[in-house]
Amino acid sequence: MKLTFRFAEERDTPLILEFIKKLADYEHMLDQVAADEATLAEQLFKRKNAEVLFALEDGKEVGFALFFHNFSTFLGRAGLYLEDLFVLPEHRGKGYGKALFRQLAAIARERGCGRMEWWCLDWNTPSIGFYQSLGAEAMSDWTVYRLTEETLEKLAGE
């Protein structure tokens, strides 16, 4: 079996949404998916707010990674922020997750990024072990904060 990679195109929007829903189901968060094809097409391909990389086994999409660039003022350089990475369950154990990470690391290096970051749910011990095997370090001295749509509206309106 041959693994290849390709960047998503707008025609892939339904497939991207399918991967997002499968990831959300795995994370027990399917009820939180508000994304739809129109929103994804607008955000990913018209506004270019993020990119999607597919992993293909013999030409068939078996995994995806959705990422975008952030910026470190301390480094003075962009970073690559991995929002989601998912390999279909029936294709796990073949090294495809690691191959996706390698491809993302190559993209980050090619683009001059100073680092690559992502979040992981605390209960997801298989992924945590995988990330540690790659040499990733947990940032235990940082806390994630979030303003949701409702609180953004309220704050912006003040």
MIFI-111185 format. One line per field, with one value per residue: residue number from 1; residue in one letter; x, y negated, z negated of N, C-alpha, C in turn. Coordinates in Angstrom, 3 decimals, always signed. Layout:
MIFI-111185
nr = c(NUM | ...) .
rest = c(A | ...) .
n_u = c(X | ...) .
n_v = c(Y | ...) .
n_w = c(Z | ...) .
ca_u = c(X | ...) .
ca_v = c(Y | ...) .
ca_w = c(Z | ...) .
c_u = c(X | ...) .
c_v = c(Y | ...) .
c_w = c(Z | ...) .
//
This chain:
MIFI-111185
nr = c(1 | 2 | 3 | 4 | 5 | 6 | 7 | 8 | 9 | 10 | 11 | 12 | 13 | 14 | 15 | 16 | 17 | 18 | 19 | 20 | 21 | 22 | 23 | 24 | 25 | 26 | 27 | 28 | 29 | 30 | 31 | 32 | 33 | 34 | 35 | 36 | 37 | 38 | 39 | 40 | 41 | 42 | 43 | 44 | 45 | 46 | 47 | 48 | 49 | 50 | 51 | 52 | 53 | 54 | 55 | 56 | 57 | 58 | 59 | 60 | 61 | 62 | 63 | 64 | 65 | 66 | 67 | 68 | 69 | 70 | 71 | 72 | 73 | 74 | 75 | 76 | 77 | 78 | 79 | 80 | 81 | 82 | 83 | 84 | 85 | 86 | 87 | 88 | 89 | 90 | 91 | 92 | 93 | 94 | 95 | 96 | 97 | 98 | 99 | 100 | 101 | 102 | 103 | 104 | 105 | 106 | 107 | 108 | 109 | 110 | 111 | 112 | 113 | 114 | 115 | 116 | 117 | 118 | 119 | 120 | 121 | 122 | 123 | 124 | 125 | 126 | 127 | 128 | 129 | 130 | 131 | 132 | 133 | 134 | 135 | 136 | 137 | 138 | 139 | 140 | 141 | 142 | 143 | 144 | 145 | 146 | 147 | 148 | 149 | 150 | 151 | 152 | 153 | 154 | 155 | 156 | 157 | 158) .
rest = c(M | K | L | T | F | R | F | A | E | E | R | D | T | P | L | I | L | E | F | I | K | K | L | A | D | Y | E | H | M | L | D | Q | V | A | A | D | E | A | T | L | A | E | Q | L | F | K | R | K | N | A | E | V | L | F | A | L | E | D | G | K | E | V | G | F | A | L | F | F | H | N | F | S | T | F | L | G | R | A | G | L | Y | L | E | D | L | F | V | L | P | E | H | R | G | K | G | Y | G | K | A | L | F | R | Q | L | A | A | I | A | R | E | R | G | C | G | R | M | E | W | W | C | L | D | W | N | T | P | S | I | G | F | Y | Q | S | L | G | A | E | A | M | S | D | W | T | V | Y | R | L | T | E | E | T | L | E | K | L | A | G | E) .
n_u = c(+0.838 | +0.468 | +1.182 | +0.169 | -0.006 | -2.198 | -3.297 | -6.454 | -9.140 | -11.730 | -13.830 | -13.680 | -15.068 | -17.473 | -16.292 | -14.402 | -16.104 | -17.270 | -15.036 | -14.584 | -16.920 | -16.624 | -14.350 | -15.366 | -17.329 | -15.695 | -14.496 | -16.611 | -18.264 | -20.031 | -22.501 | -21.806 | -20.937 | -21.253 | -20.565 | -21.068 | -21.299 | -21.371 | -20.349 | -17.786 | -16.675 | -16.608 | -14.936 | -12.566 | -11.779 | -12.451 | -11.932 | -9.588 | -8.790 | -7.822 | -6.123 | -6.376 | -5.011 | -4.870 | -4.341 | -3.657 | -4.338 | -3.317 | -4.567 | -7.022 | -8.704 | -7.758 | -7.153 | -6.950 | -5.733 | -6.303 | -5.183 | -3.656 | -1.958 | -0.415 | +1.044 | +4.099 | +5.092 | +7.371 | +9.185 | +9.086 | +8.094 | +5.939 | +3.867 | +2.827 | -0.360 | -2.068 | -5.245 | -6.989 | -6.480 | -6.992 | -7.302 | -8.925 | -10.549 | -10.244 | -7.852 | -5.864 | -2.802 | -1.020 | +0.916 | +0.120 | -0.775 | +1.602 | +2.963 | +1.412 | +1.989 | +4.744 | +4.648 | +3.321 | +5.233 | +7.267 | +6.048 | +5.798 | +8.509 | +9.375 | +7.943 | +9.112 | +8.337 | +8.372 | +7.537 | +5.313 | +2.057 | -0.656 | -3.785 | -4.882 | -7.340 | -7.687 | -8.400 | -7.655 | -5.697 | -4.401 | -3.672 | -2.111 | +0.073 | +1.058 | +1.773 | +3.787 | +5.636 | +6.541 | +8.126 | +6.894 | +6.000 | +4.008 | +2.314 | +2.058 | +2.024 | +0.327 | -2.950 | -5.899 | -8.064 | -11.324 | -13.560 | -16.825 | -19.233 | -21.523 | -20.494 | -18.562 | -20.123 | -21.408 | -19.210 | -18.093 | -20.151 | -20.169) .
n_v = c(+1.192 | -2.209 | -5.333 | -8.614 | -12.222 | -15.040 | -18.402 | -19.693 | -20.600 | -22.866 | -21.262 | -19.132 | -19.669 | -18.336 | -15.889 | -16.751 | -17.703 | -15.281 | -13.911 | -15.616 | -15.184 | -12.467 | -12.552 | -14.152 | -12.427 | -10.349 | -11.772 | -12.062 | -14.260 | -14.881 | -16.144 | -18.773 | -19.750 | -22.300 | -23.109 | -23.372 | -22.492 | -24.845 | -26.833 | -25.789 | -25.782 | -28.524 | -29.497 | -27.938 | -27.926 | -30.297 | -32.456 | -31.456 | -30.645 | -28.386 | -25.264 | -22.074 | -18.906 | -15.854 | -12.392 | -9.730 | -6.407 | -4.338 | -6.123 | -6.698 | -8.656 | -8.473 | -9.720 | -12.920 | -16.263 | -19.331 | -22.570 | -25.729 | -28.921 | -30.396 | -32.929 | -33.676 | -36.054 | -36.133 | -34.462 | -35.744 | -34.731 | -32.834 | -30.081 | -26.651 | -25.644 | -22.903 | -22.006 | -19.790 | -16.289 | -13.247 | -9.805 | -7.318 | -4.733 | -2.056 | -2.180 | -2.657 | -2.115 | -1.675 | -3.516 | -5.903 | -8.211 | -9.162 | -9.616 | -11.685 | -13.665 | -13.944 | -14.988 | -17.404 | -18.599 | -18.913 | -20.762 | -22.909 | -23.457 | -24.087 | -26.440 | -28.114 | -28.128 | -28.554 | -26.740 | -23.995 | -23.405 | -22.037 | -21.017 | -18.589 | -16.377 | -15.681 | -13.056 | -11.455 | -9.206 | -7.360 | -9.039 | -10.944 | -9.399 | -8.739 | -11.307 | -11.964 | -10.033 | -11.097 | -13.090 | -15.325 | -17.844 | -18.330 | -21.300 | -22.164 | -24.385 | -26.290 | -27.614 | -27.099 | -29.488 | -30.637 | -32.490 | -32.218 | -32.326 | -33.715 | -35.084 | -36.582 | -38.294 | -39.737 | -40.975 | -42.478 | -44.224 | -45.935) .
n_w = c(+0.000 | +0.795 | -0.576 | -0.141 | +0.077 | +0.224 | +0.738 | -0.229 | +1.943 | +3.012 | +3.941 | +2.247 | -0.034 | -1.116 | -1.919 | -3.784 | -5.798 | -6.479 | -7.606 | -9.795 | -11.288 | -11.894 | -13.499 | -15.592 | -16.571 | -17.549 | -19.616 | -21.302 | -20.867 | -18.884 | -18.867 | -19.060 | -16.663 | -14.487 | -12.041 | -8.518 | -5.018 | -3.417 | -5.138 | -5.688 | -3.081 | -2.553 | -4.672 | -4.455 | -1.718 | -0.387 | -2.181 | -3.156 | -5.756 | -6.967 | -6.294 | -4.684 | -4.796 | -3.198 | -3.838 | -1.766 | -0.979 | +1.430 | +3.220 | +1.996 | -0.396 | -3.695 | -6.013 | -7.681 | -8.168 | -9.662 | -9.607 | -10.541 | -10.456 | -13.253 | -15.356 | -16.929 | -19.098 | -20.641 | -19.303 | -16.918 | -14.609 | -12.443 | -13.417 | -13.095 | -13.608 | -14.604 | -14.233 | -13.952 | -13.629 | -12.103 | -11.613 | -9.838 | -11.676 | -10.729 | -9.440 | -11.179 | -13.043 | -11.075 | -10.789 | -9.716 | -11.063 | -12.188 | -9.808 | -8.741 | -10.651 | -10.160 | -7.564 | -8.057 | -9.722 | -7.857 | -6.153 | -7.929 | -8.419 | -5.819 | -5.429 | -7.205 | -9.878 | -13.420 | -15.307 | -16.096 | -17.136 | -19.136 | -20.643 | -23.040 | -24.211 | -27.670 | -28.447 | -26.368 | -26.188 | -24.365 | -22.205 | -23.539 | -24.385 | -21.853 | -20.869 | -22.686 | -21.973 | -19.645 | -20.524 | -21.479 | -23.867 | -26.721 | -27.555 | -30.413 | -31.989 | -31.014 | -30.528 | -28.729 | -27.416 | -26.456 | -24.465 | -23.550 | -20.826 | -21.796 | -24.055 | -22.780 | -21.217 | -23.255 | -24.559 | -22.446 | -21.999 | -24.139) .
ca_u = c(+0.000 | +1.245 | +0.595 | +0.502 | -0.677 | -2.629 | -4.080 | -7.863 | -9.676 | -13.109 | -14.695 | -13.546 | -15.782 | -18.278 | -15.396 | -13.846 | -17.156 | -17.391 | -13.933 | -14.834 | -17.966 | -16.074 | -13.490 | -16.235 | -17.940 | -14.637 | -14.270 | -17.896 | -18.675 | -20.735 | -23.594 | -21.263 | -20.541 | -22.155 | -20.049 | -21.768 | -20.502 | -21.270 | -19.433 | -16.433 | -16.206 | -16.309 | -13.807 | -11.345 | -11.346 | -12.608 | -11.182 | -8.302 | -8.491 | -7.150 | -5.822 | -6.610 | -4.118 | -5.371 | -3.472 | -4.330 | -3.795 | -3.637 | -5.454 | -8.258 | -8.485 | -7.887 | -6.862 | -6.866 | -5.235 | -6.726 | -4.216 | -3.529 | -0.784 | -0.506 | +2.257 | +4.766 | +5.805 | +8.695 | +10.043 | +9.021 | +7.817 | +4.689 | +3.872 | +1.775 | -1.278 | -2.850 | -6.564 | -7.505 | -5.845 | -7.812 | -7.125 | -10.065 | -10.215 | -9.812 | -6.523 | -4.919 | -1.797 | -0.190 | +1.883 | -0.388 | -0.780 | +2.990 | +3.283 | +0.772 | +2.793 | +5.989 | +4.322 | +3.056 | +6.523 | +7.973 | +5.383 | +6.199 | +9.914 | +9.419 | +7.353 | +9.875 | +7.632 | +9.214 | +7.056 | +4.037 | +1.316 | -2.015 | -4.372 | -5.351 | -8.223 | -6.990 | -8.735 | -7.236 | -4.372 | -3.680 | -3.068 | -1.056 | +1.233 | +1.562 | +2.451 | +5.037 | +6.575 | +7.084 | +8.978 | +6.096 | +5.946 | +2.780 | +2.523 | +1.246 | +2.024 | -0.576 | -4.367 | -6.625 | -9.263 | -12.136 | -14.791 | -17.690 | -19.945 | -22.399 | -19.683 | -17.921 | -21.155 | -21.605 | -18.019 | -17.965 | -21.232 | -20.024) .
ca_v = c(+0.000 | -3.428 | -6.494 | -9.900 | -13.365 | -16.122 | -19.462 | -19.690 | -21.611 | -23.187 | -20.119 | -18.183 | -20.167 | -17.291 | -14.914 | -17.403 | -17.675 | -13.881 | -13.639 | -16.391 | -14.496 | -11.214 | -12.943 | -14.589 | -11.228 | -9.702 | -12.591 | -12.147 | -15.658 | -15.031 | -17.103 | -20.135 | -20.144 | -23.263 | -23.351 | -22.801 | -22.604 | -26.233 | -27.536 | -25.292 | -26.276 | -29.956 | -29.707 | -27.263 | -28.141 | -31.696 | -33.297 | -30.783 | -30.703 | -27.152 | -24.352 | -20.661 | -17.955 | -14.485 | -11.234 | -8.813 | -5.069 | -3.904 | -7.091 | -6.882 | -9.443 | -7.675 | -10.579 | -14.340 | -17.215 | -20.701 | -23.415 | -27.131 | -29.548 | -31.362 | -33.739 | -33.835 | -37.323 | -35.872 | -33.942 | -36.645 | -33.883 | -32.077 | -28.684 | -25.854 | -25.172 | -21.760 | -22.002 | -18.426 | -15.224 | -12.053 | -8.684 | -6.411 | -3.627 | -0.846 | -2.414 | -2.955 | -1.099 | -1.540 | -4.602 | -7.040 | -9.396 | -9.646 | -10.130 | -12.997 | -14.582 | -14.211 | -15.875 | -18.727 | -19.135 | -19.349 | -22.005 | -23.955 | -23.780 | -24.740 | -27.772 | -28.883 | -28.190 | -28.358 | -25.624 | -23.383 | -23.222 | -21.525 | -20.653 | -17.211 | -16.142 | -15.019 | -11.641 | -10.747 | -8.655 | -6.824 | -10.147 | -11.540 | -8.524 | -8.910 | -12.608 | -11.875 | -9.219 | -11.980 | -14.076 | -16.484 | -18.136 | -18.957 | -22.651 | -22.126 | -25.681 | -27.180 | -27.292 | -27.549 | -30.289 | -30.727 | -33.264 | -31.622 | -33.292 | -34.543 | -35.996 | -37.527 | -39.302 | -40.573 | -41.779 | -43.432 | -45.200 | -46.818) .
ca_w = c(+0.000 | +0.934 | -1.214 | +0.470 | -0.545 | +1.107 | +0.111 | +0.150 | +2.845 | +2.641 | +4.246 | +1.136 | -1.211 | -1.782 | -2.537 | -4.975 | -6.819 | -6.906 | -8.531 | -11.018 | -12.055 | -12.424 | -14.616 | -16.687 | -17.131 | -18.330 | -20.812 | -22.013 | -20.755 | -17.617 | -19.046 | -19.049 | -15.309 | -13.859 | -10.694 | -7.374 | -3.808 | -2.968 | -6.043 | -5.446 | -1.774 | -2.729 | -5.573 | -4.015 | -0.341 | +0.030 | -3.126 | -3.383 | -7.191 | -7.372 | -5.193 | -4.974 | -4.138 | -3.231 | -3.649 | -0.856 | -0.806 | +2.791 | +3.846 | +1.235 | -1.604 | -4.917 | -7.151 | -7.352 | -9.159 | -9.415 | -10.302 | -10.134 | -11.046 | -14.340 | -15.373 | -18.219 | -19.209 | -21.213 | -18.230 | -15.767 | -13.452 | -12.414 | -13.815 | -12.488 | -14.632 | -14.152 | -14.863 | -13.991 | -12.862 | -12.282 | -10.700 | -9.951 | -12.579 | -10.025 | -8.861 | -12.256 | -13.287 | -9.870 | -10.768 | -8.949 | -11.928 | -12.233 | -8.476 | -8.647 | -11.454 | -9.424 | -6.444 | -8.639 | -10.164 | -6.644 | -5.713 | -8.887 | -8.166 | -4.502 | -5.554 | -8.177 | -11.162 | -14.593 | -16.110 | -15.745 | -18.382 | -19.081 | -21.924 | -23.126 | -25.348 | -28.779 | -28.543 | -25.155 | -26.494 | -23.198 | -21.458 | -24.367 | -24.249 | -20.492 | -20.779 | -23.455 | -21.190 | -18.608 | -21.177 | -21.884 | -25.296 | -27.206 | -28.084 | -31.616 | -32.680 | -30.300 | -30.588 | -27.553 | -27.664 | -25.253 | -24.379 | -22.537 | -19.995 | -22.629 | -24.865 | -21.847 | -20.896 | -24.432 | -24.764 | -21.335 | -22.093 | -25.304) .
c_u = c(+0.875 | +0.485 | +1.097 | -0.296 | -1.126 | -3.396 | -5.506 | -8.155 | -11.141 | -14.065 | -14.667 | -14.354 | -16.670 | -17.418 | -14.759 | -14.866 | -17.358 | -16.279 | -14.133 | -15.863 | -17.461 | -15.134 | -14.342 | -16.926 | -16.934 | -14.414 | -15.537 | -18.440 | -19.459 | -21.858 | -23.114 | -20.851 | -21.615 | -21.733 | -20.955 | -20.911 | -20.311 | -20.277 | -18.002 | -15.873 | -15.805 | -15.026 | -12.496 | -10.853 | -11.531 | -11.787 | -9.800 | -7.837 | -7.785 | -6.921 | -6.104 | -5.658 | -4.726 | -4.217 | -4.272 | -3.594 | -4.266 | -4.703 | -6.751 | -7.948 | -8.775 | -7.600 | -6.826 | -6.265 | -5.715 | -5.825 | -4.268 | -2.287 | -1.180 | +0.804 | +2.800 | +5.513 | +7.206 | +9.659 | +10.117 | +8.724 | +6.450 | +4.927 | +2.785 | +0.922 | -2.148 | -4.166 | -7.086 | -6.643 | -6.629 | -7.494 | -8.305 | -9.671 | -9.678 | -8.429 | -5.484 | -3.930 | -0.874 | +0.872 | +1.406 | -0.466 | +0.606 | +3.397 | +2.640 | +1.562 | +4.105 | +5.743 | +4.051 | +4.346 | +7.319 | +7.374 | +5.802 | +7.634 | +10.069 | +8.931 | +8.058 | +9.205 | +8.601 | +8.794 | +5.733 | +3.329 | -0.067 | -2.483 | -4.773 | -6.241 | -7.496 | -7.231 | -8.168 | -5.824 | -3.676 | -2.985 | -1.931 | +0.221 | +1.885 | +2.342 | +3.782 | +6.079 | +7.208 | +8.067 | +8.233 | +6.076 | +4.624 | +3.127 | +1.664 | +1.181 | +1.125 | -2.011 | -5.047 | -7.856 | -10.013 | -13.296 | -15.609 | -18.454 | -20.799 | -21.589 | -18.912 | -18.889 | -21.327 | -20.421 | -17.869 | -19.006 | -21.089 | -19.353) .
c_v = c(-1.244 | -4.594 | -7.748 | -10.981 | -14.335 | -17.150 | -19.393 | -20.833 | -21.814 | -22.026 | -19.051 | -18.574 | -19.104 | -16.249 | -15.484 | -17.362 | -16.255 | -13.512 | -14.375 | -15.672 | -13.178 | -11.498 | -13.338 | -13.408 | -10.486 | -10.434 | -12.760 | -13.578 | -15.919 | -16.060 | -18.554 | -20.612 | -21.051 | -23.539 | -22.703 | -23.057 | -24.048 | -27.015 | -27.095 | -25.807 | -27.744 | -30.156 | -29.117 | -27.710 | -29.567 | -32.617 | -32.732 | -30.877 | -29.471 | -26.317 | -22.934 | -19.831 | -16.570 | -13.504 | -10.240 | -7.478 | -4.576 | -4.799 | -7.372 | -7.599 | -8.599 | -8.487 | -12.023 | -15.115 | -18.595 | -21.597 | -24.840 | -27.697 | -30.475 | -32.147 | -33.841 | -35.166 | -37.106 | -35.346 | -34.900 | -35.894 | -33.223 | -30.677 | -27.962 | -25.318 | -24.077 | -21.740 | -20.578 | -17.502 | -13.967 | -11.041 | -7.749 | -5.180 | -2.381 | -0.985 | -2.780 | -1.809 | -0.862 | -2.640 | -5.849 | -8.327 | -10.006 | -10.233 | -11.502 | -14.034 | -14.931 | -15.186 | -17.290 | -19.384 | -19.640 | -20.643 | -23.150 | -24.398 | -24.540 | -26.182 | -28.626 | -29.028 | -27.888 | -27.199 | -25.114 | -23.058 | -22.644 | -21.267 | -19.195 | -17.090 | -15.319 | -13.512 | -10.806 | -10.183 | -8.004 | -7.926 | -10.791 | -10.703 | -8.644 | -10.213 | -12.595 | -11.051 | -10.023 | -13.002 | -15.327 | -16.614 | -18.795 | -20.315 | -22.813 | -23.456 | -26.709 | -26.686 | -27.878 | -28.322 | -30.444 | -31.685 | -32.639 | -32.715 | -34.253 | -35.552 | -36.976 | -38.656 | -40.283 | -41.509 | -42.844 | -44.549 | -46.185 | -48.122) .
c_w = c(+0.000 | +0.299 | -0.525 | -0.250 | +0.533 | +0.289 | +0.641 | +1.106 | +2.489 | +2.905 | +3.144 | -0.095 | -1.868 | -2.499 | -3.810 | -6.109 | -7.342 | -7.895 | -9.856 | -11.891 | -12.638 | -13.595 | -15.818 | -17.347 | -18.009 | -19.655 | -21.649 | -21.994 | -19.466 | -17.711 | -19.016 | -17.657 | -14.709 | -12.417 | -9.653 | -6.130 | -3.354 | -3.828 | -5.811 | -4.126 | -1.872 | -3.524 | -5.056 | -2.643 | +0.171 | -0.869 | -3.443 | -4.847 | -7.717 | -6.122 | -5.647 | -4.132 | -4.297 | -3.121 | -2.819 | -0.795 | +0.555 | +3.436 | +3.110 | -0.080 | -2.849 | -6.180 | -6.702 | -8.512 | -8.731 | -10.255 | -9.776 | -10.801 | -12.185 | -14.342 | -16.788 | -18.221 | -19.764 | -20.166 | -17.045 | -14.477 | -13.571 | -12.952 | -13.052 | -13.627 | -14.030 | -14.913 | -15.012 | -13.143 | -13.156 | -11.194 | -10.919 | -10.777 | -11.877 | -9.377 | -9.925 | -12.429 | -12.102 | -9.772 | -10.050 | -9.774 | -11.994 | -10.889 | -8.257 | -9.442 | -10.754 | -8.277 | -6.947 | -9.120 | -8.963 | -6.111 | -6.622 | -8.631 | -6.850 | -4.572 | -6.602 | -9.530 | -12.306 | -15.462 | -15.544 | -17.057 | -18.108 | -20.502 | -21.862 | -24.361 | -26.407 | -28.845 | -27.396 | -25.311 | -25.292 | -22.399 | -22.243 | -24.272 | -22.885 | -20.363 | -21.525 | -22.702 | -20.062 | -19.188 | -21.594 | -23.397 | -25.645 | -27.815 | -29.332 | -32.355 | -31.986 | -30.472 | -29.368 | -28.005 | -26.356 | -25.472 | -23.262 | -21.808 | -20.822 | -23.453 | -23.996 | -21.506 | -22.049 | -24.633 | -23.682 | -21.413 | -23.235 | -24.929) .
//
